[in-house]
Amino acid sequence: MLRLIVGNAIASVRSDEASAEEAILNAAVHGWYEGDVQGEDDCPGCDFRGQLPKPSNRS
């Protein structure tokens, strides 16, 4: 997916559809979105934000 996003950004700059700044911003947004989608796929229903929980020593 990253290869596709970067390839689209390069193509849009080469064809003068977007400036380098616009292409980078677009690629960053799409990369973030795809990462979010992958996270949801890997852990459906998770609502985690922040630090990982510390291991508990409870038995």
Secondary structure, DSSP 8 states (H G I E B T S, - for coil): -HHHHHHHHHHHHHTTSS-HHHHHHHHHHHHHHHHHHHHHHHSTT----SS--------
